[in-house]
Amino acid sequence: MSNIFSQLNKGYSSPAKEDLPQLITKIRDFLTDKRYFIVIDDIWKVETWDVIKCAFPTTGSGSIIITTTRINVVAQSCRSSFIGHIYNMRPLNMVHSRQLFYGRLFDSEEKCPLDLKEISSQILEKCAGLPLAIIAIAGLLADKASKKDKWEQVKDSIGRALRNASVDVMVNIISLSYLDLPRHLKTCLLYLSIFPEDHTINKENLIRRWIAEGFIHKQEGYTLHESGEMCFNELINRSLIQSAELDKTFGHEVKSCRVHDTVHDFIVSRAVEENFVTIIGVPGVNPDPRIKVRRLSMQNDGEIPAGLVISSARSLHVFGRNAKIPSLSESRLLRVLDYENCSQLEDDHLAGIGNLLHLKYLRFKNADALRKLPEQVARAPHLEIDILYHKKIMEIPATIRQVKWLASTDINSKVLYEATAMQGLQVLRGLNVFAQSTEFLVGLGQLKKLRVLDTIFWTFHMMEKIEEADSLLGDVKFAKIVSSIAELSKAGLESLVIQALLTVGRIFECEYWFPESDTPYSLRELVIASVLVRVPTWMARLVNLEKLRIGIDRIGEEDLEILGGLPFLRHLWIQAWWHKSVKTRHLSLRLPSRERWRPIPTVPPLLFPTP
């Protein structure tokens, strides 16, 4: 605060010690009755802003305060203090990137040698419009302005192993952000070094790995997974990771992230230096056979070198189809085992997995050559298993009850029939109802721990029959799956997605979807990807529903009365289908807890067609 006052009042001389409240009073008195324009740069904590803001009087004379921060929660606090606005800095476009780059090196683009123009564009593409990266790389190239071979070396080094002393400025800035992190977030960030460069990192998978490694500690009032999600969001807010994919079903929740090349390089450098991770298969990163391997990441065409002992490894991560799968017999202390896009993974590679008694998380993604999970997997007492996007037959013995997550675009009946014995299953995605046996659909209702269910209510032959709704209503499989969904919703199912053809919307009119029950339905999220004739009356029984997304042919007052009667509904997305020539009129929708609803400024008011 003394620094702020000294810049405002040039005659102020800061004493060795000064009482903070007194200093705040001095600044307020100095600014009172003045019109001021003040910029506060690089605020890191809300607590800091809570002190600084007290020094600025709200004079109402058109004064302006601009704050900058890398942390979203700080920006929100600054905005709310003076009813302000948040401007999110966007990456520079290529025109502005060139202006900054060439201006730092040659004063202007016109002065850049022609033979450096093409490689300059390649370097700028890698900088991704980040001013920090552009400035740092320009500084690195300053003494190589006319040496194309040196520029090539710099271009190739970006995002791989920038540990040269000449880039200390950029590394120091990233290091500053890293050192400001709490200890547990430092560990979570370093863990991203296991992923290949430019890899899209799924949020759910990352959090589950963190938990299995023991990095996440349960915070009071939150589950372990929610605590992990808070860590993920904190890294997003600090701009150390970038959102890669958004789930637009309800809002814009981040589904996956990426790490910028320069930040990734810093993380890898730090993780290798601290022996946090051992990386195999990345050019320029060579494991030291003398080190104790803690976490092993195998990428590209990586193969464990002779002499490297991996018996102490706590986690093994294999990426891609070219990496050589190591034997599990050498790593009995593994807690995390993850195979991603490993089409070369076969049943023999899992020999000895029954001896991994410490294993907590096992994941297969696109491992189509795997035919059967070994029964010995059942020996691990605290294991969770995720199987994602398996396109061929995989047998899962009934003795294996640790599978938590099954997801596929085409899970066949053999996999799913065995899955009914897995009472620990929590997430099931890509369930094609009419490709399953009746027995499976009945057994599905017994998976009492299932929390997320994503279903498909159509087959390819249905697409040719416009009258399929009537035949579905009489189908025994349809009756069984609807009954099982109701049972699951009483037992704790929280999220349900139903994908159906647009022509069969009438199947949702039948009353046995969610019949009257003394046990309230637990469903919190419902997505129906079809066109309903009207809002079904049974929807009024979903008293815990918070989020709803539906398509509807036309909507009336009765439909809105049903929706308005849902006590906890806070997010409603209606896709209305009607002919363009139909005149529209406003309909009112009275919703509970109205103070929690906020309009989206860029979206026009809802208009509904006249019935």
Secondary structure, 3 states (H helix, E strand, C coil): CHHHHHHHCCCCCCCCCCCHHHHHHHHHHHHCCCCCEEEECCCCCHHHHHHHHHHCCCCCCCCEEEECCCCHHHHHHHHHHCCCCCCCCCCCCHHHHHHHHHHHHHCCHHHCCHHHHHHHHHHHHHHCCCHHHHHHHHHHHHHHCCCHHHHHHHHHHCCCCCCCHHHHHHHHHHHHHHHCCCHHHHHHHHHHHHCCCCCCEEHHHHHHHHHHHCCCCCCCCCCHHHHHHHHHHHHHHCCCCEEEEEECCCCCEEEEEECCHHHHHHHHHHHHHCCCCEEECCCCCCCCCCCCCCEEEECCCCCCCCCCCCCCCCEEEEECCCCCCCCHHHCCCCCEEEEECCCCCCHHHHCCHHHCCCCCEEEEECCCCCCECCHHHHHCCCCEEEEECCCCCCECCCCCCCEEEEECCCCCHHHHHHHCCCCCCCEEEEEEHHHCCHHHHHHHCCCCCCCEEEEECCCHHHHHCCCHHHHHHCCHHHHHHHHHHHHHHHHCCCEEEEECCHHHHHHHCCCCCCCCCCCCCCCCEEEEEEEECCCCHHHHHCCCCCEEEEEECCCCHHHHHHHHCCCCCCEEEEEECCCCCCCEECCCCCCCCHHHCCCCCCCCCCCEECC
